[in-house]
Amino acid sequence: MGAMSLWHWVVVLVIVLLVFGAGKLPNVMGDMAKGMKAFKKGMRDDDVTVDDPKLSDNKPGTDVPR
């Protein structure tokens, strides 16, 4: 009973189609794909190093002694 058989998946698919409708399902999947792309882009943007002079907050001549 632990594994899902083919009939379980058929019932789940029918319920999903009844809830979302056949027309809305592609829109929902498209929105999910856009969200995943935005998440991946955000994760990639966070990996930028601070060594890049364009991203540094310090302006020339404003060094603070440490």
SERO-4910 file (N, C-alpha, C, O; in steps of 0.05 Angstrom, whole numbers):
BEGIN
 pado doro    nc1    nc2    nc3   cac1   cac2   cac3    cc1    cc2    cc3    oc1    oc2    oc3
  Met    A     16    -24      0      0      0      0     17     25      0      6     47     -5
  Gly    A     43     23      6     60     46      7     65     59    -20     67     83    -22
  Ala    A     68     42    -41     74     53    -67     48     61    -81     27     48    -77
  Met    A     50     81    -98     26     90   -113     25     75   -139     44     75   -154
  Ser    A      2     63   -145     -1     49   -170    -11     68   -192    -15     92   -187
  Leu    A    -14     58   -215    -24     73   -238    -51     85   -232    -57    108   -240
  Trp    A    -69     70   -219    -96     80   -213    -95    103   -194   -112    122   -196
  His    A    -77    103   -175    -74    126   -157    -68    152   -172    -79    173   -167
  Trp    A    -48    150   -191    -40    173   -207    -63    182   -225    -66    206   -229
  Val    A    -79    164   -236   -102    172   -253   -122    187   -236   -132    208   -246
  Val    A   -128    178   -212   -147    192   -195   -136    220   -188   -151    239   -188
  Val    A   -110    222   -181    -99    248   -174   -100    267   -198   -107    290   -195
  Leu    A    -94    257   -222    -95    273   -246   -124    283   -251   -128    307   -258
  Val    A   -144    266   -248   -172    274   -252   -179    296   -232   -193    315   -239
  Ile    A   -171    293   -207   -178    313   -186   -165    339   -193   -177    360   -190
  Val    A   -139    339   -201   -125    364   -209   -139    377   -232   -142    402   -232
  Leu    A   -147    362   -252   -161    374   -275   -188    385   -267   -196    405   -278
  Leu    A   -202    372   -248   -228    383   -239   -224    409   -223   -240    427   -226
  Val    A   -203    410   -207   -199    434   -190   -189    457   -207   -200    479   -205
  Phe    A   -169    453   -224   -157    475   -239   -170    479   -266   -169    501   -276
  Gly    A   -181    459   -277   -192    460   -304   -170    457   -324   -147    463   -319
  Ala    A   -177    446   -347   -157    440   -368   -145    465   -379   -122    465   -388
  Gly    A   -159    487   -380   -149    512   -391   -130    527   -373   -111    540   -382
  Lys    A   -134    524   -347   -117    539   -328    -91    525   -322    -72    537   -313
  Leu    A    -90    499   -326    -66    483   -319    -41    493   -333    -20    495   -320
  Pro    A    -41    498   -360    -17    509   -373     -9    536   -361     15    541   -359
  Asn    A    -28    553   -354    -21    579   -342     -8    575   -315     12    589   -308
  Val    A    -17    557   -299     -6    551   -273     23    541   -276     41    550   -261
  Met    A     27    523   -294     54    511   -299     73    533   -310     96    533   -302
  Gly    A     63    550   -327     79    572   -337     88    591   -315    111    600   -314
  Asp    A     69    598   -298     75    616   -275     96    602   -256    113    616   -246
  Met    A     93    576   -253    112    562   -236    140    563   -248    160    566   -234
  Ala    A    141    559   -274    167    560   -288    180    588   -286    204    590   -282
  Lys    A    164    609   -289    175    636   -286    185    641   -258    206    654   -254
  Gly    A    171    631   -238    180    634   -210    206    619   -205    223    629   -191
  Met    A    209    595   -217    234    580   -213    257    595   -227    279    595   -216
  Lys    A    252    606   -250    274    621   -264    282    646   -248    305    652   -245
  Ala    A    262    660   -237    268    683   -221    284    676   -195    302    690   -187
  Phe    A    276    653   -183    291    644   -159    320    637   -166    338    644   -151
  Lys    A    324    623   -188    351    615   -196    367    640   -202    391    641   -196
  Lys    A    355    660   -215    370    685   -221    377    699   -196    399    710   -194
  Gly    A    359    700   -177    365    712   -151    387    698   -136    404    711   -124
  Met    A    387    672   -137    409    657   -124    435    663   -138    456    664   -125
  Arg    A    435    665   -164    460    670   -179    470    699   -173    494    703   -171
  Asp    A    452    718   -170    459    745   -163    472    748   -136    489    765   -131
  Asp    A    464    731   -117    475    731    -90    503    721    -89    518    727    -70
  Asp    A    512    706   -109    539    695   -110    560    715   -120    584    708   -121
  Val    A    552    739   -127    571    759   -137    590    767   -114    581    772    -91
  Thr    A    615    768   -119    635    775    -99    636    805    -95    629    820   -113
  Val    A    646    814    -72    648    842    -65    674    853    -77    678    878    -76
  Asp    A    691    837    -87    716    846    -98    712    863   -123    731    877   -132
  Asp    A    689    861   -135    683    877   -159    682    907   -151    665    914   -134
  Pro    A    699    924   -162    699    952   -155    672    966   -161    666    986   -147
  Lys    A    657    957   -180    631    969   -186    611    965   -164    593    981   -160
  Leu    A    614    943   -149    595    936   -128    604    946   -101    588    944    -81
  Ser    A    628    957    -98    638    966    -72    624    992    -64    619   1009    -81
  Asp    A    618    994    -38    606   1018    -28    626   1040    -22    619   1064    -19
  Asn    A    652   1033    -20    673   1052    -13    680   1068    -38    685   1057    -59
  Lys    A    680   1094    -35    689   1112    -56    718   1118    -52    728   1118    -29
  Pro    A    733   1125    -73    761   1132    -69    764   1155    -50    750   1175    -52
  Gly    A    783   1152    -32    789   1173    -12    773   1172     13    776   1189     30
  Thr    A    755   1152     15    738   1151     39    744   1126     55    727   1115     68
  Asp    A    769   1117     54    777   1093     69    776   1099     99    785   1120    108
  Val    A    765   1080    113    764   1083    142    786   1066    154    790   1043    147
  Pro    A    803   1078    172    825   1062    184    814   1039    201    794   1042    214
  Arg    A    828   1017    199    818    993    214    836    987    237    831    968    251
***
